[in-house]
Every structure is written in C-alpha cells, then in structure tokens.
Amino acid sequence: MRRIVGLALLLALAACERPPGPHARPEEIAALQRARLPAREAGPAAGIALSYLSAGDPAGRRIIFVHGTPGDARGWADFLRACPPGAYCIAVDRPGFGETTPLQPVASLQVQADAIAPLLTVMQGQRAVLVGHSLGAPIVAQLALDHPDRVGGLLLLAGAMDPDLERVMWVQRVGALQPIASIVPRMWRTTNEELLPLQGELRALAPQLNRLRLPIAVVHGTEDPLVPYANVRFDRVMMINAQLSVDTIEGQNHFLPWNETARVQAVLHRLLQEAQG
C-alpha cells in the first residue's frame, strides 16, 4: 500500500490514466440507481452525506461494496449489474470521493465506517455482507467490529490490513506540501491525505480483529505491487476467531474487482451461503 501514492502522484503528474475500471459501458453505469443518505447530524461522521449506487431488490439482503483509494461507487458497476437474485447491492462513494459531500479527505477508519453504518439494515433476518477492496477492507472490518449484530460476512479483496507493511514514502510527504499539493489532481491529493496516517489507523484496528467471529473470505493476488500478498499472513494470525477462508490468485495484481470479476463473484456467492442468518 505504501507504494500506491508514489505511483499515483507520478502517474498524475505524467497525465496517465486511472487503474482499470469496470467492463460496464458508461450508459449502463448511468442507469444504476443513485441516492444519497441525509447528512449525519451527530457522531463522528456528522455532516457527511453519503452517496451510493444500488441495484437489485430493496427488500432483499444487503451486499455493500466499499472501494479503495482512489475510487468511487462506479468501480463496482459490474457487480451491481450482476446482483444476486433476491439481494440488494449497494456501492458507496467513500467520504472524499465521488458524489459524497462534503468533498474532503477523511483519514479516520472509524469516521469512514460511521458514515456507511446507516446502510447496515438487517433484511428478512439476514445481516449485510460487506465487500472491501484495498483500503476498503479495513473499513468493512471496522464496521463488522462496531455492528456485529448487523454484519453477517466480509469479503476482503487485496486488503491493506497489516500496519507493518505500510510506509510513508518521501514522495508522499513532498506531495502534501504547498505549492505541489495545489497542482496535484484532487483525486490523488485526497488519496495521499488519507494514506499518510494509515499505518497508525491500522495499528489501532489490529488488536481488535480477534473479536471478529463471522465468515471472512480473503482474496489476494501473489503479484500485488501495491498491497503485498504478505497481508494474508497477518489476516490468518489476527482474525483467529473468524471463519476465515483464503483464495490465492497466482500471478495476479492489485486490481481484482476488474481483472478477476468472475472469480470474485464466485467467492461472494460462496460467502453469502456461509453467512446465512
């Protein structure tokens, strides 16, 4: 994960494109339902109005997708368009991204989780299943810790979980300085500002992970240059009381939602069965 901002800043300054995105066409993405939660009036996430895309049956079990950094809800379009029968699929714009307001970075995993928490509705006795990619993984873990009665399972895709694998690169600190910060595109500036304190956030989360007692599916590529595969060992050690399964994808990189869509969907369907009730 420590490499992502260095790469991002260099790519941004070189006017390169974003990482790969969904296979859905723009008009298919535009057809997805867009909604926004009212701004929170109190608590850590006060003032945040969370925007999200959705598809499926609003009366069905909720599957909530949380993107990494940078990113937004549109990155999950392929999964929303293939929402499992009887489920309600929701992809959020994390605070600082997409159409969630106010448009400013939020470094705290707790605040990020609190902003998403109102979507954790138990439907027909079934708790929500959460899917987190990259930085989205510790956020969904925080949600499960805070709301064990409303979360039935976690899918962690290339999850940045191990604080010992996080380092702040010199280019990140330089990128946060003025006048450089003012010329870096907002997307990458936001990414930098939420990743600079990430190691400390993960250190605070780590001792709590042994409280997770639910099905957790981990999917990680062995050739991930941004979030090393070594995070899987951390997951096994720290989530000792969860029903943990690991799907290793040999030779695959960080962009699993788009490079391994079918395989991720298969793991999600398996998790839904494991997380019944």
C-alpha positions in Angstrom: 0.0 0.0 0.0 2.9 2.4 0.7 3.7 2.4 -3.0 0.3 3.5 -4.2 0.7 7.2 -3.6 4.1 7.4 -5.0 2.9 5.7 -8.1 -0.3 7.8 -8.1 1.5 11.1 -7.9 3.9 10.1 -10.6 1.0 8.9 -12.8 -1.0 12.0 -12.1 1.9 14.3 -12.9 2.5 12.4 -16.1 -1.2 12.7 -17.0 -1.6 9.0 -17.2 -4.9 7.1 -16.9 -6.6 5.6 -13.8 -6.2 2.0 -12.9 -8.5 -0.4 -14.8 -12.2 0.0 -14.3 -15.5 -2.0 -14.7 -16.4 -3.6 -18.0 -19.8 -2.0 -18.0 -20.4 0.7 -20.6 -20.9 4.3 -19.4 -24.6 4.2 -20.2 -25.0 1.0 -18.2 -23.3 2.7 -15.2 -25.5 5.8 -15.7 -28.6 3.5 -15.5 -27.8 2.4 -11.9 -29.9 3.9 -9.2 -28.2 6.9 -7.4 -29.2 8.0 -4.0 -27.7 9.9 -1.0 -28.2 9.5 2.7 -29.1 12.6 4.6 -26.1 14.4 6.3 -25.4 12.9 9.7 -26.4 15.3 12.5 -24.3 13.9 15.2 -21.5 11.4 15.9 -18.0 11.1 14.3 -19.5 11.2 10.7 -21.6 14.4 11.4 -22.0 16.5 8.3 -21.3 13.7 5.8 -24.0 12.9 3.2 -23.1 9.5 1.7 -23.8 9.0 -1.9 -24.3 5.5 -3.3 -25.3 3.4 -6.3 -27.7 0.5 -6.0 -29.3 -2.4 -7.8 -31.5 -5.4 -7.0 -34.3 -5.9 -4.6 -34.5 -3.2 -1.8 -36.3 -5.7 0.4 -33.5 -8.3 0.0 -30.3 -9.0 1.9 -27.8 -6.1 1.6 -24.5 -6.5 0.0 -22.4 -3.4 0.4 -19.3 -2.6 -1.7 -16.6 -0.3 -0.4 -13.9 0.9 -2.8 -10.2 1.5 -2.2 -8.2 4.7 -2.9 -8.7 6.4 -5.2 -12.0 5.2 -6.5 -15.8 5.6 -6.3 -19.0 3.6 -6.4 -18.9 3.3 -10.2 -16.0 0.9 -9.9 -18.4 -1.8 -8.7 -20.8 -1.4 -11.6 -20.2 -5.0 -12.9 -21.1 -6.4 -9.5 -24.3 -4.3 -9.2 -25.4 -5.3 -12.7 -25.0 -8.9 -11.6 -26.5 -8.5 -8.2 -27.5 -12.0 -6.9 -31.3 -12.8 -7.1 -33.1 -11.6 -4.0 -30.2 -9.3 -2.9 -29.9 -5.5 -2.7 -26.4 -4.4 -3.9 -25.1 -1.0 -2.7 -21.8 0.6 -3.8 -20.8 3.6 -1.8 -18.7 6.7 -2.6 -16.4 6.8 0.4 -16.0 10.2 2.1 -13.7 12.3 0.0 -14.7 10.6 -3.3 -17.4 10.5 -5.9 -20.6 12.4 -5.0 -20.4 12.1 -1.2 -20.4 15.5 0.4 -18.5 17.4 1.7 -15.8 16.5 -0.8 -12.8 16.4 1.6 -10.4 13.7 2.7 -11.3 11.6 5.8 -8.4 9.7 7.3 -10.2 8.0 10.2 -11.3 4.4 9.6 -13.9 5.0 12.4 -15.4 8.0 10.7 -15.5 6.2 7.3 -17.2 3.3 8.9 -19.7 5.5 10.8 -20.6 7.2 7.5 -21.6 3.8 6.0 -23.2 2.3 9.0 -26.8 3.6 8.3 -26.9 1.2 5.3 -26.5 -1.9 7.5 -30.1 -2.8 7.6 -31.0 -6.4 8.6 -33.5 -7.6 6.0 -35.7 -10.6 6.5 -33.4 -11.7 9.3 -30.3 -11.6 7.2 -27.4 -9.4 8.1 -25.4 -7.5 5.5 -22.4 -8.9 3.7 -19.6 -6.3 3.2 -17.1 -6.3 0.3 -14.0 -4.1 0.7 -11.2 -3.6 -1.8 -7.7 -2.3 -0.7 -8.3 0.4 1.8 -12.0 -0.6 1.8 -11.0 -3.8 3.6 -10.1 -2.3 7.0 -13.2 -0.1 6.8 -15.5 -3.0 6.4 -13.6 -4.8 9.2 -14.2 -1.7 11.4 -17.9 -1.9 10.5 -18.1 -5.5 11.5 -16.5 -4.8 14.8 -18.8 -1.9 15.5 -22.0 -3.7 14.4 -21.7 -7.4 14.8 -25.5 -7.7 15.0 -25.8 -6.2 11.5 -22.9 -7.7 9.6 -23.0 -11.4 8.5 -19.8 -11.7 6.5 -16.8 -10.0 5.0 -15.1 -10.3 1.6 -11.6 -8.7 1.7 -10.1 -8.1 -1.8 -6.4 -7.3 -1.8 -7.0 -5.8 1.7 -4.5 -3.4 3.3 -4.6 -4.8 6.8 -1.1 -5.2 8.2 0.3 -1.9 9.6 3.9 -3.2 9.4 3.6 -3.3 5.6 2.7 0.4 5.4 5.4 3.0 5.0 5.2 6.7 4.1 7.4 7.4 1.0 9.2 10.7 0.6 7.2 11.5 -2.5 4.0 11.3 -0.3 5.4 14.0 2.1 6.5 16.1 -0.8 3.1 15.7 -2.5 1.4 17.1 0.7 3.5 20.3 0.6 2.5 23.5 -1.0 2.6 24.5 -3.8 2.9 20.9 -5.0 -0.3 19.8 -3.3 -2.2 22.6 -5.1 -1.2 21.3 -8.6 -1.8 17.6 -7.9 -5.2 16.5 -9.2 -7.7 16.4 -6.3 -8.3 12.6 -6.6 -4.6 11.9 -5.9 -4.3 14.6 -3.3 -7.2 13.1 -1.4 -5.6 9.6 -1.7 -2.4 11.0 -0.3 -4.1 12.7 2.6 -6.0 9.6 3.7 -3.0 7.3 3.3 -0.4 9.4 5.2 -1.9 8.4 8.6 -3.0 4.9 7.5 -0.3 3.0 9.4 -1.5 4.5 12.7 -5.1 3.7 11.9 -4.3 0.1 11.1 -2.3 -0.2 14.3 -5.3 0.9 16.3 -7.5 -1.6 14.4 -5.2 -4.6 14.6 -5.7 -5.6 18.3 -9.5 -5.7 17.8 -9.5 -8.1 14.9 -9.6 -11.2 17.1 -13.1 -10.1 18.1 -14.4 -10.9 14.6 -16.5 -14.1 14.8 -18.1 -14.3 11.4 -17.3 -15.8 7.9 -14.5 -13.8 6.2 -13.3 -14.6 2.7 -9.9 -13.2 1.7 -8.9 -12.9 -2.0 -5.4 -11.7 -2.8 -3.0 -11.9 -5.8 0.6 -13.1 -5.3 2.0 -10.4 -7.6 0.2 -7.4 -6.0 2.8 -4.5 -6.1 0.6 -2.1 -4.1 -0.7 -4.2 -1.2 1.7 -7.1 -0.7 0.4 -10.7 -0.5 2.1 -10.9 2.9 -1.1 -9.2 4.3 -2.7 -12.7 4.1 -0.4 -14.0 6.8 -1.4 -11.1 9.0 -5.1 -11.9 8.3 -4.6 -15.5 9.4 -2.8 -14.5 12.6 -5.1 -11.7 13.7 -8.5 -12.9 12.7 -8.1 -16.1 14.6 -11.7 -16.4 15.8 -13.3 -15.8 12.4 -14.3 -18.5 9.9 -11.5 -17.4 7.5 -11.0 -18.7 4.0 -8.2 -17.6 1.7 -8.3 -17.6 -2.1 -4.9 -17.0 -3.5 -4.7 -16.0 -7.2 -1.2 -16.8 -8.5 0.4 -14.1 -10.6 -2.5 -11.6 -10.2 -2.0 -8.0 -9.2 -4.0 -5.5 -7.1 -7.0 -4.8 -9.4 -9.0 -7.9 -8.6 -12.5 -6.4 -9.0 -11.8 -5.8 -12.7 -9.2 -8.4 -13.6 -10.8 -11.3 -11.7 -14.5 -10.3 -11.7 -15.9 -13.8 -12.3 -13.8 -15.3 -9.6 -14.6 -12.6 -7.1 -18.3 -13.1 -7.8 -18.0 -16.8 -7.2 -16.3 -16.2 -3.8 -19.1 -13.7 -3.0 -21.8 -16.3 -3.8 -20.0 -18.8 -1.6 -19.8 -16.3 1.3 -23.5 -15.5 1.0 -24.2 -19.2 1.7 -21.8 -19.3 4.6 -23.2 -16.1 6.1 -26.9 -17.2 6.1 -28.9 -15.9 9.0 
